[in-house]
Amino acid sequence: MWKDGVFSNIQPPDSLPTPFVNAAKISNSGAVVGSYQAEDIQGHGFALKNGTYTKIDVPGFSDPTILAVNKFDNILIQATQISQQVGKTVLFKGFCSAAF
């Protein structure tokens, strides 16, 4: 991230040493949101605001993808849930209120 002439890495604390981090959006208030792969090899969403990271997951679903953040810092998330039924996948899209 480049801000006020300073470059900073975006790397959530529990991300892999060679992280896959996708900083997707930045809100009007300066919150950066995106997705990353953590040490547990699972995908997670994150929000970074004022130097503080917040992990974002959807209970019962995996691999959240952060799609957007609005001016109120509400975050749009997409995640998947694999059903016990063969070939059935449930897709979740929804907002979470401000995560910070």
N, CA, C and O atoms as CSV, one atom per row, in Angstrom:
chain,resi,resn,atom,element,x,y,z
A,1,MET,N,N,0.855,-1.164,0.000
A,1,MET,CA,C,0.000,0.000,0.000
A,1,MET,C,C,0.906,1.233,0.000
A,1,MET,O,O,1.900,1.286,0.725
A,2,TRP,N,N,0.555,2.210,-0.812
A,2,TRP,CA,C,1.316,3.456,-0.906
A,2,TRP,C,C,0.458,4.576,-0.362
A,2,TRP,O,O,-0.634,4.820,-0.874
A,3,LYS,N,N,0.933,5.266,0.673
A,3,LYS,CA,C,0.175,6.369,1.260
A,3,LYS,C,C,1.140,7.421,1.781
A,3,LYS,O,O,2.085,7.105,2.504
A,4,ASP,N,N,0.903,8.654,1.416
A,4,ASP,CA,C,1.724,9.787,1.857
A,4,ASP,C,C,3.215,9.549,1.634
A,4,ASP,O,O,4.038,9.902,2.479
A,5,GLY,N,N,3.557,8.951,0.495
A,5,GLY,CA,C,4.953,8.719,0.148
A,5,GLY,C,C,5.610,7.552,0.848
A,5,GLY,O,O,6.825,7.381,0.752
A,6,VAL,N,N,4.830,6.740,1.556
A,6,VAL,CA,C,5.386,5.598,2.289
A,6,VAL,C,C,4.740,4.313,1.778
A,6,VAL,O,O,3.518,4.235,1.646
A,7,PHE,N,N,5.559,3.316,1.494
A,7,PHE,CA,C,5.070,2.008,1.055
A,7,PHE,C,C,5.002,1.070,2.252
A,7,PHE,O,O,5.961,0.969,3.017
A,8,SER,N,N,3.872,0.381,2.418
A,8,SER,CA,C,3.704,-0.591,3.507
A,8,SER,C,C,3.186,-1.899,2.943
A,8,SER,O,O,2.348,-1.904,2.042
A,9,ASN,N,N,3.682,-3.008,3.470
A,9,ASN,CA,C,3.163,-4.319,3.097
A,9,ASN,C,C,1.843,-4.573,3.803
A,9,ASN,O,O,1.660,-4.190,4.958
A,10,ILE,N,N,0.933,-5.219,3.102
A,10,ILE,CA,C,-0.312,-5.663,3.720
A,10,ILE,C,C,-0.159,-7.163,3.918
A,10,ILE,O,O,-0.189,-7.937,2.962
A,11,GLN,N,N,0.005,-7.560,5.174
A,11,GLN,CA,C,0.215,-8.965,5.507
A,11,GLN,C,C,-0.444,-9.263,6.851
A,11,GLN,O,O,0.125,-8.958,7.900
A,12,PRO,N,N,-1.655,-9.866,6.828
A,12,PRO,CA,C,-2.307,-10.223,8.094
A,12,PRO,C,C,-1.389,-11.070,8.973
A,12,PRO,O,O,-0.590,-11.849,8.453
A,13,PRO,N,N,-1.491,-10.932,10.289
A,13,PRO,CA,C,-0.568,-11.590,11.213
A,13,PRO,C,C,-0.479,-13.104,11.069
A,13,PRO,O,O,0.598,-13.663,11.276
A,14,ASP,N,N,-1.570,-13.795,10.720
A,14,ASP,CA,C,-1.521,-15.257,10.625
A,14,ASP,C,C,-1.429,-15.745,9.182
A,14,ASP,O,O,-1.753,-16.898,8.898
A,15,SER,N,N,-0.990,-14.875,8.268
A,15,SER,CA,C,-0.853,-15.288,6.874
A,15,SER,C,C,0.411,-16.134,6.713
A,15,SER,O,O,1.295,-16.136,7.570
A,16,LEU,N,N,0.470,-16.849,5.594
A,16,LEU,CA,C,1.634,-17.677,5.298
A,16,LEU,C,C,2.873,-16.803,5.140
A,16,LEU,O,O,2.757,-15.619,4.821
A,17,PRO,N,N,4.081,-17.383,5.365
A,17,PRO,CA,C,5.308,-16.597,5.216
A,17,PRO,C,C,5.447,-15.967,3.825
A,17,PRO,O,O,5.904,-14.830,3.700
A,18,THR,N,N,5.057,-16.698,2.793
A,18,THR,CA,C,4.977,-16.135,1.453
A,18,THR,C,C,3.494,-15.994,1.171
A,18,THR,O,O,2.885,-16.887,0.582
A,19,PRO,N,N,2.911,-14.884,1.586
A,19,PRO,CA,C,1.461,-14.810,1.636
A,19,PRO,C,C,0.791,-14.613,0.284
A,19,PRO,O,O,1.324,-13.982,-0.628
A,20,PHE,N,N,-0.394,-15.180,0.206
A,20,PHE,CA,C,-1.322,-14.829,-0.859
A,20,PHE,C,C,-2.290,-13.844,-0.218
A,20,PHE,O,O,-3.154,-14.239,0.564
A,21,VAL,N,N,-2.150,-12.579,-0.544
A,21,VAL,CA,C,-3.010,-11.540,0.008
A,21,VAL,C,C,-3.587,-10.755,-1.159
A,21,VAL,O,O,-2.853,-10.263,-2.016
A,22,ASN,N,N,-4.906,-10.643,-1.182
A,22,ASN,CA,C,-5.580,-9.881,-2.213
A,22,ASN,C,C,-6.295,-8.714,-1.552
A,22,ASN,O,O,-7.389,-8.871,-1.009
A,23,ALA,N,N,-5.675,-7.550,-1.600
A,23,ALA,CA,C,-6.320,-6.346,-1.078
A,23,ALA,C,C,-7.302,-5.881,-2.143
A,23,ALA,O,O,-6.895,-5.369,-3.186
A,24,ALA,N,N,-8.600,-6.058,-1.881
A,24,ALA,CA,C,-9.617,-5.859,-2.908
A,24,ALA,C,C,-10.123,-4.428,-3.002
A,24,ALA,O,O,-10.267,-3.892,-4.101
A,25,LYS,N,N,-10.390,-3.809,-1.871
A,25,LYS,CA,C,-11.025,-2.491,-1.874
A,25,LYS,C,C,-10.508,-1.656,-0.713
A,25,LYS,O,O,-9.938,-2.176,0.246
A,26,ILE,N,N,-10.719,-0.351,-0.821
A,26,ILE,CA,C,-10.423,0.566,0.271
A,26,ILE,C,C,-11.625,1.494,0.428
A,26,ILE,O,O,-12.150,2.009,-0.559
A,27,SER,N,N,-12.053,1.702,1.661
A,27,SER,CA,C,-13.231,2.527,1.915
A,27,SER,C,C,-12.843,4.000,1.999
A,27,SER,O,O,-11.662,4.347,2.027
A,28,ASN,N,N,-13.848,4.848,2.039
A,28,ASN,CA,C,-13.612,6.289,2.180
A,28,ASN,C,C,-12.880,6.613,3.474
A,28,ASN,O,O,-12.137,7.593,3.540
A,29,SER,N,N,-13.087,5.791,4.510
A,29,SER,CA,C,-12.436,6.047,5.800
A,29,SER,C,C,-11.032,5.455,5.876
A,29,SER,O,O,-10.353,5.604,6.892
A,30,GLY,N,N,-10.584,4.777,4.798
A,30,GLY,CA,C,-9.238,4.233,4.768
A,30,GLY,C,C,-9.129,2.781,5.176
A,30,GLY,O,O,-8.015,2.280,5.332
A,31,ALA,N,N,-10.249,2.078,5.357
A,31,ALA,CA,C,-10.207,0.649,5.678
A,31,ALA,C,C,-9.896,-0.133,4.412
A,31,ALA,O,O,-10.561,0.034,3.390
A,32,VAL,N,N,-8.881,-0.988,4.486
A,32,VAL,CA,C,-8.512,-1.863,3.371
A,32,VAL,C,C,-9.102,-3.230,3.672
A,32,VAL,O,O,-8.916,-3.756,4.769
A,33,VAL,N,N,-9.818,-3.818,2.699
A,33,VAL,CA,C,-10.411,-5.139,2.881
A,33,VAL,C,C,-9.964,-6.048,1.753
A,33,VAL,O,O,-9.671,-5.596,0.646
A,34,GLY,N,N,-9.917,-7.342,2.056
A,34,GLY,CA,C,-9.509,-8.311,1.044
A,34,GLY,C,C,-9.539,-9.712,1.600
A,34,GLY,O,O,-10.189,-9.990,2.608
A,35,SER,N,N,-8.818,-10.595,0.921
A,35,SER,CA,C,-8.776,-12.008,1.289
A,35,SER,C,C,-7.322,-12.464,1.352
A,35,SER,O,O,-6.443,-11.868,0.729
A,36,TYR,N,N,-7.083,-13.534,2.117
A,36,TYR,CA,C,-5.729,-14.066,2.225
A,36,TYR,C,C,-5.769,-15.536,2.615
A,36,TYR,O,O,-6.799,-16.051,3.049
A,37,GLN,N,N,-4.621,-16.206,2.451
A,37,GLN,CA,C,-4.484,-17.590,2.884
A,37,GLN,C,C,-3.649,-17.589,4.158
A,37,GLN,O,O,-2.561,-17.016,4.209
A,38,ALA,N,N,-4.182,-18.244,5.183
A,38,ALA,CA,C,-3.538,-18.230,6.495
A,38,ALA,C,C,-2.678,-19.475,6.709
A,38,ALA,O,O,-2.629,-20.371,5.866
A,39,GLU,N,N,-2.003,-19.507,7.859
A,39,GLU,CA,C,-1.163,-20.648,8.233
A,39,GLU,C,C,-1.954,-21.943,8.295
A,39,GLU,O,O,-1.381,-23.020,8.126
A,40,ASP,N,N,-3.265,-21.863,8.535
A,40,ASP,CA,C,-4.095,-23.072,8.581
A,40,ASP,C,C,-4.485,-23.541,7.176
A,40,ASP,O,O,-5.298,-24.455,7.036
A,41,ILE,N,N,-3.920,-22.934,6.148
A,41,ILE,CA,C,-4.135,-23.239,4.733
A,41,ILE,C,C,-5.567,-22.918,4.291
A,41,ILE,O,O,-5.964,-23.293,3.188
A,42,GLN,N,N,-6.322,-22.253,5.108
A,42,GLN,CA,C,-7.678,-21.850,4.756
A,42,GLN,C,C,-7.664,-20.403,4.271
A,42,GLN,O,O,-6.780,-19.616,4.610
A,43,GLY,N,N,-8.671,-20.083,3.470
A,43,GLY,CA,C,-8.844,-18.706,3.042
A,43,GLY,C,C,-9.649,-17.944,4.087
A,43,GLY,O,O,-10.542,-18.505,4.722
A,44,HIS,N,N,-9.336,-16.690,4.260
A,44,HIS,CA,C,-10.034,-15.831,5.212
A,44,HIS,C,C,-10.162,-14.441,4.592
A,44,HIS,O,O,-9.410,-14.078,3.687
A,45,GLY,N,N,-11.109,-13.685,5.085
A,45,GLY,CA,C,-11.192,-12.283,4.719
A,45,GLY,C,C,-10.480,-11.466,5.777
A,45,GLY,O,O,-10.244,-11.944,6.887
A,46,PHE,N,N,-10.136,-10.227,5.433
A,46,PHE,CA,C,-9.516,-9.359,6.428
A,46,PHE,C,C,-9.957,-7.921,6.208
A,46,PHE,O,O,-10.366,-7.531,5.114
A,47,ALA,N,N,-9.863,-7.163,7.256
A,47,ALA,CA,C,-10.020,-5.714,7.212
A,47,ALA,C,C,-8.820,-5.122,7.941
A,47,ALA,O,O,-8.427,-5.612,9.000
A,48,LEU,N,N,-8.247,-4.086,7.382
A,48,LEU,CA,C,-7.123,-3.378,7.988
A,48,LEU,C,C,-7.515,-1.921,8.125
A,48,LEU,O,O,-7.769,-1.234,7.136
A,49,LYS,N,N,-7.561,-1.462,9.363
A,49,LYS,CA,C,-7.896,-0.058,9.602
A,49,LYS,C,C,-7.060,0.465,10.759
A,49,LYS,O,O,-7.004,-0.143,11.827
A,50,ASN,N,N,-6.421,1.583,10.535
A,50,ASN,CA,C,-5.570,2.215,11.553
A,50,ASN,C,C,-4.545,1.251,12.123
A,50,ASN,O,O,-4.274,1.268,13.323
A,51,GLY,N,N,-3.966,0.397,11.259
A,51,GLY,CA,C,-2.924,-0.528,11.679
A,51,GLY,C,C,-3.406,-1.790,12.364
A,51,GLY,O,O,-2.584,-2.599,12.796
A,52,THR,N,N,-4.718,-1.986,12.479
A,52,THR,CA,C,-5.271,-3.156,13.156
A,52,THR,C,C,-5.949,-4.069,12.133
A,52,THR,O,O,-6.792,-3.635,11.348
A,53,TYR,N,N,-5.558,-5.347,12.166
A,53,TYR,CA,C,-6.166,-6.347,11.296
A,53,TYR,C,C,-7.328,-7.026,12.011
A,53,TYR,O,O,-7.260,-7.303,13.209
A,54,THR,N,N,-8.400,-7.293,11.256
A,54,THR,CA,C,-9.524,-8.075,11.744
A,54,THR,C,C,-9.765,-9.208,10.759
A,54,THR,O,O,-9.956,-8.969,9.566
A,55,LYS,N,N,-9.755,-10.449,11.258
A,55,LYS,CA,C,-10.059,-11.603,10.413
A,55,LYS,C,C,-11.568,-11.675,10.222
A,55,LYS,O,O,-12.326,-11.485,11.173
A,56,ILE,N,N,-12.009,-11.950,8.989
A,56,ILE,CA,C,-13.429,-12.023,8.677
A,56,ILE,C,C,-13.740,-13.393,8.089
A,56,ILE,O,O,-13.225,-13.756,7.031
A,57,ASP,N,N,-14.585,-14.150,8.782
A,57,ASP,CA,C,-15.035,-15.457,8.325
A,57,ASP,C,C,-16.552,-15.516,8.404
A,57,ASP,O,O,-17.167,-14.767,9.164
A,58,VAL,N,N,-17.155,-16.400,7.627
A,58,VAL,CA,C,-18.592,-16.631,7.678
A,58,VAL,C,C,-18.781,-17.993,8.336
A,58,VAL,O,O,-18.371,-18.999,7.756
A,59,PRO,N,N,-19.389,-18.072,9.528
A,59,PRO,CA,C,-19.537,-19.352,10.232
A,59,PRO,C,C,-20.222,-20.409,9.354
A,59,PRO,O,O,-21.279,-20.160,8.774
A,60,GLY,N,N,-19.604,-21.584,9.268
A,60,GLY,CA,C,-20.156,-22.689,8.486
A,60,GLY,C,C,-19.806,-22.650,7.010
A,60,GLY,O,O,-20.178,-23.557,6.265
A,61,PHE,N,N,-19.096,-21.616,6.572
A,61,PHE,CA,C,-18.717,-21.476,5.169
A,61,PHE,C,C,-17.197,-21.374,5.085
A,61,PHE,O,O,-16.528,-21.114,6.085
A,62,SER,N,N,-16.661,-21.579,3.891
A,62,SER,CA,C,-15.212,-21.530,3.737
A,62,SER,C,C,-14.810,-20.514,2.666
A,62,SER,O,O,-15.625,-20.057,1.865
A,63,ASP,N,N,-13.545,-20.191,2.690
A,63,ASP,CA,C,-12.910,-19.342,1.684
A,63,ASP,C,C,-13.697,-18.082,1.338
A,63,ASP,O,O,-14.111,-17.914,0.191
A,64,PRO,N,N,-13.909,-17.200,2.302
A,64,PRO,CA,C,-14.629,-15.968,1.984
A,64,PRO,C,C,-13.832,-15.090,1.025
A,64,PRO,O,O,-12.607,-15.001,1.108
A,65,THR,N,N,-14.541,-14.458,0.135
A,65,THR,CA,C,-13.955,-13.481,-0.778
A,65,THR,C,C,-14.616,-12.142,-0.479
A,65,THR,O,O,-15.841,-12.030,-0.489
A,66,ILE,N,N,-13.814,-11.151,-0.218
A,66,ILE,CA,C,-14.331,-9.820,0.061
A,66,ILE,C,C,-14.562,-9.134,-1.283
A,66,ILE,O,O,-13.642,-9.008,-2.091
A,67,LEU,N,N,-15.789,-8.695,-1.512
A,67,LEU,CA,C,-16.154,-8.111,-2.796
A,67,LEU,C,C,-16.195,-6.584,-2.781
A,67,LEU,O,O,-15.886,-5.942,-3.785
A,68,ALA,N,N,-16.574,-6.008,-1.650
A,68,ALA,CA,C,-16.737,-4.554,-1.612
A,68,ALA,C,C,-16.780,-4.064,-0.174
A,68,ALA,O,O,-16.995,-4.839,0.758
A,69,VAL,N,N,-16.571,-2.774,-0.014
A,69,VAL,CA,C,-16.753,-2.092,1.269
A,69,VAL,C,C,-17.383,-0.745,0.942
A,69,VAL,O,O,-16.966,-0.075,-0.002
A,70,ASN,N,N,-18.386,-0.346,1.721
A,70,ASN,CA,C,-19.060,0.922,1.423
A,70,ASN,C,C,-18.592,2.038,2.351
A,70,ASN,O,O,-17.709,1.838,3.185
A,71,LYS,N,N,-19.192,3.208,2.194
A,71,LYS,CA,C,-18.753,4.367,2.974
A,71,LYS,C,C,-19.044,4.233,4.460
A,71,LYS,O,O,-18.522,5.008,5.262
A,72,PHE,N,N,-19.868,3.263,4.841
A,72,PHE,CA,C,-20.155,3.006,6.255
A,72,PHE,C,C,-19.289,1.878,6.810
A,72,PHE,O,O,-19.499,1.430,7.937
A,73,ASP,N,N,-18.320,1.420,6.025
A,73,ASP,CA,C,-17.423,0.306,6.362
A,73,ASP,C,C,-18.171,-1.014,6.518
A,73,ASP,O,O,-17.710,-1.900,7.237
A,74,ASN,N,N,-19.326,-1.159,5.851
A,74,ASN,CA,C,-19.982,-2.466,5.760
A,74,ASN,C,C,-19.302,-3.236,4.643
A,74,ASN,O,O,-18.987,-2.673,3.595
A,75,ILE,N,N,-19.077,-4.515,4.863
A,75,ILE,CA,C,-18.280,-5.320,3.945
A,75,ILE,C,C,-19.153,-6.371,3.285
A,75,ILE,O,O,-19.888,-7.086,3.966
A,76,LEU,N,N,-19.079,-6.474,1.947
A,76,LEU,CA,C,-19.799,-7.484,1.196
A,76,LEU,C,C,-18.894,-8.693,1.031
A,76,LEU,O,O,-17.775,-8.587,0.531
A,77,ILE,N,N,-19.405,-9.859,1.466
A,77,ILE,CA,C,-18.616,-11.092,1.481
A,77,ILE,C,C,-19.325,-12.155,0.652
A,77,ILE,O,O,-20.553,-12.242,0.645
A,78,GLN,N,N,-18.535,-12.955,-0.040
A,78,GLN,CA,C,-19.044,-14.144,-0.709
A,78,GLN,C,C,-18.271,-15.335,-0.157
A,78,GLN,O,O,-17.047,-15.278,-0.042
A,79,ALA,N,N,-18.977,-16.418,0.186
A,79,ALA,CA,C,-18.326,-17.623,0.704
A,79,ALA,C,C,-19.093,-18.840,0.205
A,79,ALA,O,O,-20.228,-18.718,-0.255
A,80,THR,N,N,-18.473,-20.010,0.295
A,80,THR,CA,C,-19.109,-21.234,-0.181
A,80,THR,C,C,-19.261,-22.238,0.944
A,80,THR,O,O,-18.510,-22.227,1.920
A,81,GLN,N,N,-20.243,-23.099,0.787
A,81,GLN,CA,C,-20.462,-24.188,1.727
A,81,GLN,C,C,-20.682,-25.452,0.904
A,81,GLN,O,O,-21.589,-25.509,0.073
A,82,ILE,N,N,-19.869,-26.441,1.133
A,82,ILE,CA,C,-20.011,-27.708,0.428
A,82,ILE,C,C,-21.018,-28.550,1.200
A,82,ILE,O,O,-20.862,-28.783,2.399
A,83,SER,N,N,-22.035,-28.996,0.509
A,83,SER,CA,C,-23.097,-29.785,1.128
A,83,SER,C,C,-22.690,-31.252,1.215
A,83,SER,O,O,-21.793,-31.700,0.501
A,84,GLN,N,N,-23.351,-31.986,2.089
A,84,GLN,CA,C,-23.140,-33.434,2.180
A,84,GLN,C,C,-23.688,-34.142,0.939
A,84,GLN,O,O,-23.302,-35.270,0.632
A,85,GLN,N,N,-24.588,-33.465,0.237
A,85,GLN,CA,C,-25.144,-34.035,-0.985
A,85,GLN,C,C,-24.138,-33.870,-2.114
A,85,GLN,O,O,-23.568,-32.792,-2.283
A,86,VAL,N,N,-23.920,-34.902,-2.869
A,86,VAL,CA,C,-22.925,-34.880,-3.938
A,86,VAL,C,C,-23.273,-33.792,-4.958
A,86,VAL,O,O,-24.406,-33.688,-5.428
A,87,GLY,N,N,-22.271,-32.997,-5.278
A,87,GLY,CA,C,-22.433,-31.980,-6.301
A,87,GLY,C,C,-23.197,-30.739,-5.888
A,87,GLY,O,O,-23.461,-29.881,-6.731
A,88,LYS,N,N,-23.560,-30.611,-4.622
A,88,LYS,CA,C,-24.323,-29.439,-4.178
A,88,LYS,C,C,-23.417,-28.480,-3.419
A,88,LYS,O,O,-22.757,-28.860,-2.451
A,89,THR,N,N,-23.396,-27.252,-3.866
A,89,THR,CA,C,-22.635,-26.202,-3.215
A,89,THR,C,C,-23.577,-25.045,-2.931
A,89,THR,O,O,-24.383,-24.670,-3.783
A,90,VAL,N,N,-23.480,-24.482,-1.745
A,90,VAL,CA,C,-24.301,-23.336,-1.370
A,90,VAL,C,C,-23.412,-22.104,-1.411
A,90,VAL,O,O,-22.318,-22.107,-0.847
A,91,LEU,N,N,-23.870,-21.063,-2.066
A,91,LEU,CA,C,-23.122,-19.822,-2.160
A,91,LEU,C,C,-23.777,-18.776,-1.268
A,91,LEU,O,O,-24.988,-18.565,-1.336
A,92,PHE,N,N,-22.987,-18.132,-0.445
A,92,PHE,CA,C,-23.473,-17.084,0.461
A,92,PHE,C,C,-22.953,-15.747,-0.040
A,92,PHE,O,O,-21.764,-15.613,-0.331
A,93,LYS,N,N,-23.818,-14.772,-0.143
A,93,LYS,CA,C,-23.404,-13.390,-0.372
A,93,LYS,C,C,-24.163,-12.541,0.629
A,93,LYS,O,O,-25.384,-12.650,0.740
A,94,GLY,N,N,-23.463,-11.714,1.344
A,94,GLY,CA,C,-24.126,-10.867,2.312
A,94,GLY,C,C,-23.195,-9.852,2.909
A,94,GLY,O,O,-21.976,-9.940,2.768
A,95,PHE,N,N,-23.786,-8.879,3.583
A,95,PHE,CA,C,-23.005,-7.829,4.241
A,95,PHE,C,C,-22.752,-8.200,5.689
A,95,PHE,O,O,-23.602,-8.802,6.345
A,96,CYS,N,N,-21.596,-7.842,6.174
A,96,CYS,CA,C,-21.386,-7.839,7.614
A,96,CYS,C,C,-21.227,-6.374,7.983
A,96,CYS,O,O,-20.675,-5.584,7.216
A,97,SER,N,N,-21.711,-6.025,9.153
A,97,SER,CA,C,-21.546,-4.638,9.560
A,97,SER,C,C,-20.094,-4.395,9.888
A,97,SER,O,O,-19.291,-5.327,9.944
A,98,ALA,N,N,-19.771,-3.173,10.097
A,98,ALA,CA,C,-18.371,-2.791,10.277
A,98,ALA,C,C,-17.653,-3.768,11.193
A,98,ALA,O,O,-18.119,-4.079,12.289
A,99,ALA,N,N,-16.519,-4.240,10.723
A,99,ALA,CA,C,-15.766,-5.269,11.435
A,99,ALA,C,C,-14.736,-4.667,12.376
A,99,ALA,O,O,-13.965,-5.402,12.994
A,100,PHE,N,N,-14.707,-3.357,12.497
A,100,PHE,CA,C,-13.670,-2.745,13.323
A,100,PHE,C,C,-14.278,-1.863,14.380
A,100,PHE,O,O,-13.554,-1.262,15.174
